[in-house]
Amino acid sequence: MLVLTACVSPSAAQWDEPSLSAPPAPAVDWHDDTITAGIQQLPLSSRSLEESQIDTLQIYDLPALVDLALHANPETRVSWEEAKAAAARLERNRSAWYPTLTAMAFGQYFKTSFPIPGGALVSDGHSSYGGLDLAWTLFDFGRREAQVDAGAERLNAANFAFNRKHQEIAYRVASSFFAYQAAVAKVTAAQQTFESASVSSASVQAKLGKGLATRPDLLLALQEQAKSSYDLQDARGSVLQAKADLTTNLGISPSYTLKLIDLSKLPLPAGLEPSVEKIVDQALEQRPDLMARLAELRARAAEVKKARAEFWPKFSLGGTIGNQYWGNVRTNPPGNETYSASNLVGTAMLNVEWTLFDGFERSNAVHEAEARKEASRAELEALRLEIMRDIWKAYADTKTALEKREFALALLKAAEESYAATQESYTHGFSTVIELLSAQKDLARARYTEIDSRATLLRSAATLVYASGGQSRGDLNTDGEGLGRSLP
């Protein structure tokens, strides 16, 4: 069977809207050009991932890691392919506006026998037919229009979901990046603590040799040294786990060793937008998943329209044209004559199809479509409330993290001064080994607290950006233009 199509209404210009298409590549955000005209996209490189994406000599900052993840993580390709499938479904829906032209051909051999008085009438021969069949729906009271509208809205929903997937991956990369860098920083802090414990043990050993310290003092110092060595090995193990989480979110193998920017070099947020309501309003305007829910609501409203249109008739045009051929037809009796014939045949019809009663199937279809639309409306409201809750929580967490950061810095400074003073005092015999080891442990805890406060602040800021629907690259930037500035 051969199917040919011809273009009919609606106009081609209406169908060439830039927004009614899938994203251009799995690592490129989708933009509705009716809203964000002029934004250019960067296509995905045709080279392999090993050749074009992973550079083991580059020092990766957060934007570079996010860009790597958007290219390497297979989840971006999943959402991209789903958007492409939605675009293809839309084109399938649009095909209902076109006529269908079908080429048909068949051939047969026949032999018939009819009893007649005194014998039988026998006829045999072969025949063939070839022709074209045209079917074209002219008017259907909005069925096709509603179906196309639903497909267009579902394509928009898929594109918005694609954008939200980019934001989700960027957020996961940022969170795991901060966790990994915090783990690396804790290794450095644990190494410093181990070195301090070793110095303390050596100092106590020296005093014991001069008779200025007791063996229990030495055992306490050695115990603290062993504890710091254990903490150092535990911190190194945490780095391996954090690396596995980071590479998983990047979409690459943990066997890759990437050079990353140091946590201490990451700029911290300078402050918060004083009004959380402003952030909520911004999120309700730009969250892609909320826009996707809204598009789904519109799609279901179009389905209600289509279900109601089923109560009306459909007008269609149909026709066939072809050639019928009979060859070597022989009839016996009365003789053995044979003949052949070829005729041009054709039909043209205007059809009206109107279902008058169907056991209330159409009525229930309308009720089902309306219920699905109201369910979608409720889902939209539930997501709106969830967004508001997440933003309020992220805002409070970030505000708390900013305040805790100041206290962590003050704690670290005080612990460093206390340890230095206690060590000096112990050297001159004015402090006990217990006081020295206590100051050493307080300094170790203060170092960990400072590292945790920095990582927590960065994660809280990233969570607030993600909850507000910030862009996957720009708002998670760490070059002074993203997290390193006042948050929204």
C-alpha positions in Angstrom: 0.0 0.0 0.0 1.3 3.4 -0.9 0.0 6.5 0.9 0.4 10.0 -0.5 -0.6 13.2 1.3 -1.4 16.7 0.2 -1.3 19.9 2.3 -4.5 21.5 3.4 -5.6 23.9 6.1 -4.6 25.2 8.6 -1.9 27.4 7.2 1.7 26.3 7.1 2.8 29.5 8.8 0.7 28.6 11.8 2.5 25.3 12.1 6.0 26.7 11.8 5.9 28.3 15.3 9.4 28.0 16.8 7.9 27.0 20.2 6.2 24.0 18.7 9.3 21.8 18.4 11.5 19.7 20.6 14.8 21.0 22.1 17.7 21.1 19.6 20.0 18.9 21.6 20.0 17.0 25.0 22.4 19.5 26.6 20.5 22.7 25.5 17.7 24.3 27.4 14.4 24.7 25.5 13.2 28.2 25.0 9.8 29.5 23.8 10.9 32.0 21.2 7.7 33.9 21.6 8.9 34.8 25.1 12.7 34.7 24.8 13.4 35.7 21.3 17.0 35.9 20.1 18.5 33.4 22.5 21.0 31.2 20.6 21.6 27.6 21.3 24.8 25.7 21.4 24.6 22.4 19.6 26.1 19.2 21.1 29.5 18.3 19.7 29.5 15.4 17.3 32.7 14.0 18.8 32.7 11.3 21.4 32.5 12.0 25.1 36.1 11.0 25.7 37.3 13.3 23.0 35.2 16.4 23.5 34.0 16.5 27.1 36.4 15.1 29.7 39.7 16.9 30.1 41.7 15.5 33.0 44.1 18.4 32.8 41.4 21.1 33.2 40.6 22.5 36.6 36.8 22.2 36.7 34.7 24.8 38.5 31.0 24.3 39.1 29.7 25.7 35.8 32.1 23.5 33.9 30.9 20.4 35.9 27.3 21.3 35.1 28.1 21.7 31.4 29.8 18.3 31.5 26.8 16.7 33.2 24.4 18.1 30.8 26.3 16.5 28.0 27.3 13.2 29.7 24.4 12.3 32.0 22.0 10.0 30.1 19.0 11.4 31.9 19.3 14.5 29.7 19.0 12.3 26.6 16.0 10.5 28.1 14.1 13.8 28.6 15.3 15.0 25.2 14.0 11.9 23.4 10.7 12.2 25.2 10.4 15.8 24.0 11.2 14.7 20.4 8.5 12.0 20.8 6.0 14.6 21.9 6.9 16.7 18.8 6.3 13.6 16.6 3.0 13.0 18.2 2.0 16.5 17.4 2.8 16.0 13.8 0.8 12.8 13.8 -2.2 14.8 15.1 -1.8 17.4 12.4 -1.9 14.7 9.7 -5.6 14.4 10.3 -6.0 17.6 8.3 -4.6 16.0 5.2 -6.3 13.8 2.7 -5.1 10.2 2.3 -4.4 8.8 -1.1 -4.0 5.1 -1.3 -2.8 3.0 -4.2 -4.4 -0.4 -4.5 -3.9 -3.3 -6.9 -4.9 -7.0 -7.0 -5.1 -9.9 -9.5 -7.0 -13.2 -9.5 -7.6 -16.4 -11.4 -11.2 -17.6 -11.5 -13.1 -20.6 -12.6 -16.9 -20.9 -12.1 -19.4 -23.6 -12.9 -23.2 -23.2 -12.9 -25.5 -26.1 -13.6 -27.9 -25.6 -16.5 -30.4 -27.9 -18.2 -28.4 -30.5 -20.2 -25.0 -29.7 -18.7 -23.1 -26.9 -16.9 -21.9 -23.4 -17.7 -18.2 -23.2 -17.1 -16.2 -19.9 -17.1 -12.6 -19.4 -16.3 -9.9 -16.7 -16.9 -8.0 -14.1 -14.9 -8.6 -10.4 -13.9 -6.7 -7.5 -12.3 -7.5 -4.1 -10.9 -5.3 -1.1 -10.1 -6.5 2.3 -8.8 -6.3 5.1 -6.3 -8.5 5.6 -3.3 -9.0 9.1 -1.8 -10.4 9.9 1.6 -10.6 13.4 3.0 -12.4 14.7 6.1 -13.8 18.1 5.3 -15.4 19.2 8.5 -15.7 17.5 11.9 -16.8 20.3 14.3 -13.4 20.8 15.9 -12.3 17.3 16.6 -9.0 17.7 14.7 -8.3 21.2 16.0 -8.8 20.0 19.6 -6.5 17.1 19.0 -3.8 19.3 17.6 -4.2 21.8 20.5 -3.8 19.0 23.0 -0.7 17.7 21.2 0.9 21.2 21.1 0.3 21.7 24.9 1.8 18.3 25.6 4.8 19.2 23.6 5.2 22.3 25.6 4.8 20.2 28.8 7.6 17.9 27.6 9.8 20.8 26.7 9.3 22.4 30.2 10.0 19.0 31.8 13.2 18.9 29.7 14.3 22.2 31.2 13.4 21.1 34.7 15.5 18.0 34.2 18.5 20.3 33.3 17.9 22.2 36.6 17.6 19.0 38.5 20.9 17.7 37.2 22.6 21.0 37.8 21.3 21.0 41.4 22.4 17.4 42.0 25.8 18.1 40.6 26.2 21.2 42.7 25.1 19.4 45.9 27.5 16.5 45.3 30.2 18.9 44.3 29.9 20.8 47.6 29.8 17.5 49.5 32.9 16.2 47.7 34.8 19.4 48.3 33.8 19.4 51.9 35.1 15.8 52.2 38.4 16.8 50.6 38.7 19.8 53.0 38.0 17.5 56.0 41.0 15.4 54.9 43.2 18.4 55.0 41.8 19.3 58.4 42.2 15.8 59.7 45.8 15.8 58.4 46.5 19.1 60.3 45.0 17.5 63.4 47.1 14.4 63.0 50.2 16.5 62.7 49.3 18.5 65.8 48.7 15.3 67.7 52.1 14.0 66.6 53.8 17.2 67.7 52.0 17.0 71.1 53.1 13.4 71.5 56.7 14.3 70.7 56.5 17.2 73.2 55.2 14.9 76.0 57.8 12.3 75.1 60.5 14.9 75.4 59.2 16.1 78.8 58.9 12.5 80.0 62.6 12.0 79.2 63.4 15.1 81.4 61.1 13.9 84.2 58.6 16.7 83.6 55.8 14.5 82.5 54.3 11.2 83.6 53.7 8.0 81.6 49.9 8.5 81.8 50.4 11.9 80.1 52.3 10.2 77.3 49.6 7.5 76.9 46.9 10.1 76.6 48.9 11.9 73.9 49.5 8.7 72.1 45.8 7.8 72.4 44.9 11.2 70.9 47.4 10.6 68.1 45.9 7.3 67.3 42.4 8.8 67.3 43.5 11.5 64.9 45.1 8.9 62.6 41.8 7.0 62.6 39.8 10.2 61.8 42.2 10.9 58.9 41.6 7.5 57.3 37.9 7.8 57.8 38.0 11.2 56.1 39.9 9.7 53.2 37.2 7.0 52.8 34.5 9.6 52.8 36.2 11.3 49.8 35.9 8.1 47.8 32.2 7.8 48.5 31.6 11.5 47.7 33.6 11.1 44.5 31.3 8.2 43.5 28.2 10.3 44.1 29.6 13.2 42.1 30.6 11.1 39.1 27.3 9.4 39.1 25.5 12.7 38.9 27.9 13.8 36.2 27.1 10.7 34.2 30.8 9.5 33.9 32.7 6.6 35.3 34.3 7.0 38.8 37.6 5.9 37.2 38.0 9.4 35.8 40.1 11.7 38.0 39.1 15.3 37.6 40.9 18.4 38.9 38.4 20.5 40.8 38.5 24.0 42.2 39.1 24.1 46.0 36.2 24.6 48.3 37.9 27.6 50.0 38.1 29.4 46.7 34.3 29.3 46.1 32.7 32.6 46.7 29.8 32.6 49.2 26.5 34.3 48.9 26.7 37.9 50.1 23.1 38.0 51.3 19.5 37.2 50.7 16.6 38.9 49.0 14.8 40.5 52.0 11.4 39.5 50.8 10.7 35.8 50.4 7.4 36.6 48.8 9.2 38.1 45.9 11.1 34.8 45.4 7.9 32.9 45.5 6.3 35.2 42.9 9.4 34.7 40.7 9.2 31.0 41.1 5.5 30.8 40.2 6.4 32.7 37.0 9.4 30.6 35.9 9.4 27.1 37.4 9.4 24.8 34.3 7.6 22.0 36.1 4.8 24.4 37.1 4.6 25.5 33.4 4.5 21.9 32.4 1.5 21.2 34.7 -0.3 24.3 33.3 0.3 23.0 29.8 -1.1 19.6 30.8 -4.2 21.3 32.1 -4.7 23.1 28.8 -4.2 19.8 27.0 -6.9 18.1 29.0 -9.2 21.1 28.4 -8.6 20.5 24.6 -9.5 16.8 25.2 -12.8 17.9 26.8 -13.5 20.0 23.6 -12.8 17.0 21.4 -15.0 14.7 23.5 -17.9 17.1 23.1 -17.3 17.4 19.4 -18.0 13.7 19.1 -21.7 14.4 19.4 -21.7 16.1 16.0 -21.5 14.6 12.5 -18.5 14.4 10.2 -18.4 15.3 6.6 -15.9 13.7 4.3 -15.1 13.3 0.7 -14.3 9.9 -0.8 -13.5 8.6 -4.3 -11.8 5.9 -6.3 -10.5 5.8 -9.8 -8.8 2.8 -11.5 -8.8 0.3 -14.3 -10.3 -3.2 -14.3 -9.0 -5.8 -16.7 -10.3 -9.3 -17.7 -8.1 -11.5 -19.8 -8.5 -14.9 -21.5 -12.0 -15.3 -20.3 -13.5 -18.5 -21.8 -17.1 -19.7 -21.4 -18.2 -23.3 -22.3 -20.8 -23.9 -23.6 -21.7 -22.6 -26.1 -18.2 -22.6 -27.5 -14.5 -22.2 -26.8 -14.3 -18.5 -27.5 -12.1 -16.3 -25.3 -12.2 -12.6 -24.8 -10.4 -9.8 -22.9 -11.7 -6.4 -21.7 -10.4 -3.3 -19.9 -12.6 -0.7 -18.3 -11.9 2.6 -16.5 -14.0 2.7 -13.3 -14.4 5.5 -10.7 -16.6 6.8 -7.9 -17.0 10.1 -6.0 -18.9 10.4 -2.8 -19.7 13.0 -0.2 -20.2 11.1 3.1 -22.0 12.2 6.3 -21.3 10.1 9.4 -23.4 10.8 12.5 -23.6 8.4 15.4 -27.1 8.9 16.9 -26.8 6.5 19.8 -23.8 4.6 21.3 -25.0 3.4 24.7 -23.9 6.7 26.3 -20.3 6.1 25.4 -19.7 9.7 24.3 -21.4 11.2 27.4 -19.2 9.1 29.6 -16.2 10.1 27.6 -17.0 13.8 28.2 -17.4 13.1 32.0 -14.0 11.3 32.0 -12.3 14.1 30.1 -13.8 16.7 32.5 -12.7 14.7 35.5 -9.2 14.4 34.2 -9.1 18.2 33.6 -10.2 18.9 37.2 -7.6 16.4 38.5 -5.0 18.3 36.5 -6.2 21.5 38.0 -5.8 20.1 41.5 -2.3 18.8 40.7 -1.4 22.3 39.5 -2.6 23.8 42.8 -0.8 21.1 44.8 2.5 21.8 43.0 2.0 25.5 43.6 1.7 24.9 47.3 4.7 22.6 47.3 6.8 25.2 45.5 5.8 27.8 48.1 6.7 25.4 50.9 10.1 24.5 49.4 11.0 28.1 48.9 10.1 29.1 52.4 12.1 26.2 53.8 15.1 26.8 51.6 15.0 30.5 52.4 15.0 29.8 56.1 17.8 27.2 55.8 19.9 29.7 53.8 19.3 32.5 56.2 20.3 30.2 59.1 23.4 29.0 57.2 24.5 32.6 56.7 24.3 33.3 60.4 25.9 30.0 61.4 28.8 30.8 59.0 29.7 33.9 61.0 29.7 31.9 64.2 31.8 29.1 62.7 34.4 31.6 61.6 34.5 33.1 65.1 34.7 29.7 66.6 37.6 28.7 64.4 39.5 31.9 65.2 39.0 31.4 68.9 40.0 27.7 68.8 43.2 28.5 66.9 44.2 31.2 69.4 43.3 29.0 72.3 45.3 26.1 71.0 48.3 28.3 70.3 48.2 29.8 73.8 47.7 26.4 75.5 50.6 24.9 73.5 52.8 27.8 74.5 51.7 27.5 78.1 52.4 23.7 78.1 55.8 24.2 76.6 56.7 26.4 79.6 55.1 24.1 82.1 52.0 26.2 83.0 49.4 23.9 81.4 48.7 20.2 81.7 48.7 17.7 78.9 44.9 17.3 79.4 44.4 21.0 78.7 46.6 20.7 75.6 44.8 17.8 74.2 41.4 19.4 75.0 42.4 22.5 73.1 43.6 20.3 70.2 40.3 18.5 70.0 38.4 21.8 70.2 40.5 23.1 67.3 39.8 20.0 65.2 36.0 20.3 65.8 36.2 24.0 64.9 37.9 23.2 61.6 35.2 20.7 60.8 32.5 23.1 61.8 34.0 25.8 59.5 34.1 23.3 56.6 30.5 22.2 57.3 29.2 25.7 57.6 30.7 26.7 54.2 29.4 23.5 52.5 26.0 23.9 54.1 25.7 27.5 53.0 26.5 26.6 49.5 24.1 23.7 49.4 21.3 25.8 51.0 21.9 28.5 48.4 21.8 26.0 45.6 18.6 24.5 47.0 17.0 28.0 47.1 18.0 28.6 43.5 16.6 25.2 42.5 13.4 25.7 44.4 12.9 29.1 42.7 13.4 27.6 39.3 16.7 29.3 38.5 18.5 28.5 35.3 20.6 25.4 35.2 23.9 27.2 34.3 23.7 30.8 35.2 22.2 30.8 38.7 24.5 28.0 39.9 27.6 29.9 38.7 30.4 30.4 41.1 32.4 33.0 39.3 30.8 35.8 41.2 27.8 36.0 39.0 25.7 33.2 40.6 26.0 31.8 44.1 28.7 34.3 44.8 26.2 37.2 44.8 23.1 38.0 46.7 20.5 35.3 46.2 17.1 36.0 44.7 
